[in-house]
Structure formats: C-alpha cells, structure tokens
Amino acid sequence: MDCGEEKEHAPSVIDRYYTRWYRADMKGKPCEDHCILQHSNRLCVVTLAETHPVLQKGRTVKCINYQISTGCSRLNNKVSGKSKRGGQFLTDFAPLCRITCSDETEYTIYSCIRGRLLEVNEAILERPSLLLEKPSTEGYIAVILPKFDESKSITENLLSREDFEIIVSKRGIAQSQPS
C-alpha cells in the first residue's frame, strides 16, 4: 500500500446491521428530524437525525425528561419475559421525552413508529452530552419493538436515507435563496 493512499474504513456496526429510516419535520416543525435505526431482528432504535436542531453547533443540552405527563413517565416502563410483556404501547406520535437546551428551547422527541417500548436510555439523563457526542449509539433515545405483523409496514410512513437527503438538500437551497 502506498503511503499516500487512504485506507478504506470498515462499515460501523450501525451501518452494517441497521437500516436508517427518517421522519422529517416532525409534527410540522421545520428540521425537527428523527432517525429510526431498524435492526434485522425488528428492534428499532429512536435517535435524533443529524439535522435536528439539538445537534446543531453550539447547542448544549440542559436536561432530558422522560416524564411525559403527570401520570405517564417512560422511566416507569417495565418489560419482562421473552415476549417483552408489559412495555408501554406507543403510537407513531407518542412523545418519548423532552429535551431542554441551555437556551431554554424545548424539543419533544416522538416514537415515529407503533410498537412496544422496550427501554429508554437512562445514561443520557446522567450525561446529556452523549446525545450530542454519539447520537446514533450511546446517545440514543429509546428502543421500540414493533408488532410482528406490522414490522414490515412500519417503514411506510418513514423516509429512506436517499429520500431524506433530497429533503435536506432542498432545505439548503431554500435557505440560500434571497427572500
């Protein structure tokens, strides 16, 4: 190998075992994009898309709250057994958590898919910076298991990586246009 040649990087675990799906402009809010990492075993990991306002330069996360309402905390989710009984059932637009940035802007993160909540990432409660530093791995939001009979159709309302990149590039063009 020549010294000037660049070594090819092996694909990451995420790129190798997960398919990335996206939901752009969640609930009509510009750039509030979510990413769903779907494993071949049906498990779906909810993360922030790289374009989400929380991940933009200079932002810091003040706190993350899994308390959705007075009677509902995602932290109280308990699953048991091989079939993961007892997990909270989520619809596409079920709130998972609220992220408050140091400038007091608040963002609600949604499940984006229907399924049973298996776990929330408690590590980001103690270290909110994980959300910024490693959004697709240690800084994930939650893990959801879709119903077996719905596991193929859950991606119908989601965007492929290519479709998402087209939307993001159109945003860039629109923002650079003089008004």
Secondary structure, DSSP 8 states (H G I E B T S, - for coil): --TTS-------HHHHHEEEEEE-SGGG-TT--EEEEEETTS-EEEEE-TTSGGGSTT--EEEEE-EEETTEEGGG---BTTTTBT--EE-TT-EEEEEEETTS-EEEEE--S-EEEEEE-THHHH-THHHHH-TTTTT--EEEE--GGGTTTGGGGSEEHHHHHHHHHHHHHHHHS--
